[in-house]
Amino acid sequence: MKLVAIEWIDSCHLPGWVGKEEAEEAGISECTSVGLIIRKDKKEVVIAQSYSDTGNYAEITSIPVCSVVKITDIGEAYV
């Protein structure tokens, strides 16, 4: 399995009522996620933070391809 670092852009959501000033300051976030690639296709890259010897994955993140800035190979994970 390939271990990668993914740099991507995330949207912003402010819950509930906020004032105009706080609303104007809302913006996207530049994120970096590290994990094992589970699947990569035209729509999304799906990674897992952890994998167990029982074949189970934990902390799954699905990142839309349109949000991906860069994918850096870290190496192969021997699982």
C-alpha positions as CSV (number, residue, x, y, z in Angstrom):
1,M,0.0,0.0,0.0
2,K,1.2,3.5,-0.8
3,L,1.8,6.0,2.0
4,V,1.2,9.6,0.9
5,A,0.9,13.2,2.1
6,I,-1.9,15.1,0.4
7,E,-2.0,18.9,0.3
8,W,-5.6,20.0,-0.3
9,I,-8.0,22.9,0.0
10,D,-11.0,22.5,2.4
11,S,-14.1,24.6,2.5
12,C,-15.3,26.5,5.5
13,H,-18.5,26.3,7.5
14,L,-19.5,28.5,10.3
15,P,-22.4,27.0,12.3
16,G,-25.3,29.1,13.6
17,W,-25.7,32.8,13.4
18,V,-22.6,35.0,13.0
19,G,-22.0,38.7,12.6
20,K,-21.1,40.3,9.3
21,E,-17.4,40.8,10.3
22,E,-17.0,37.1,11.2
23,A,-18.8,36.0,8.1
24,E,-16.5,38.2,5.9
25,E,-13.4,36.6,7.6
26,A,-14.6,33.0,6.8
27,G,-12.4,31.3,4.2
28,I,-10.9,28.1,2.9
29,S,-8.2,26.2,4.7
30,E,-5.0,24.7,3.3
31,C,-4.7,21.2,4.7
32,T,-2.2,18.3,4.7
33,S,-3.4,14.8,5.4
34,V,-1.1,11.7,5.6
35,G,-2.3,8.2,5.1
36,L,-2.5,5.0,3.1
37,I,-4.3,5.2,-0.2
38,I,-7.3,3.0,-0.3
39,R,-8.7,4.3,-3.6
40,K,-7.9,7.0,-6.1
41,D,-10.2,7.7,-9.1
42,K,-11.4,10.6,-11.2
43,K,-13.7,11.9,-8.3
44,E,-11.8,11.3,-5.1
45,V,-8.7,10.1,-3.2
46,V,-9.6,8.0,-0.2
47,I,-7.0,7.5,2.5
48,A,-6.9,5.7,5.9
49,Q,-4.8,6.8,8.9
50,S,-4.5,3.3,10.3
51,Y,-4.6,-0.3,9.2
52,S,-4.7,-3.4,11.4
53,D,-3.5,-6.9,10.8
54,T,-7.2,-8.0,10.8
55,G,-7.7,-6.2,7.5
56,N,-9.6,-3.2,9.0
57,Y,-9.0,0.5,8.4
58,A,-9.5,3.5,10.7
59,E,-9.9,7.2,10.3
60,I,-11.0,7.2,6.6
61,T,-10.8,10.5,4.7
62,S,-12.3,11.1,1.3
63,I,-10.8,14.1,-0.5
64,P,-12.3,15.4,-3.8
65,V,-9.7,15.4,-6.6
66,C,-10.7,19.0,-7.5
67,S,-9.5,20.0,-4.0
68,V,-6.1,18.3,-4.3
69,V,-3.1,20.6,-4.7
70,K,-0.3,18.0,-4.5
71,I,0.2,14.3,-3.6
72,T,3.7,13.3,-2.3
73,D,4.7,9.7,-2.1
74,I,6.2,8.9,1.3
75,G,6.9,5.3,0.5
76,E,5.4,1.9,0.5
77,A,3.7,0.5,3.7
78,Y,4.2,-3.2,4.2
79,V,0.8,-4.4,5.3
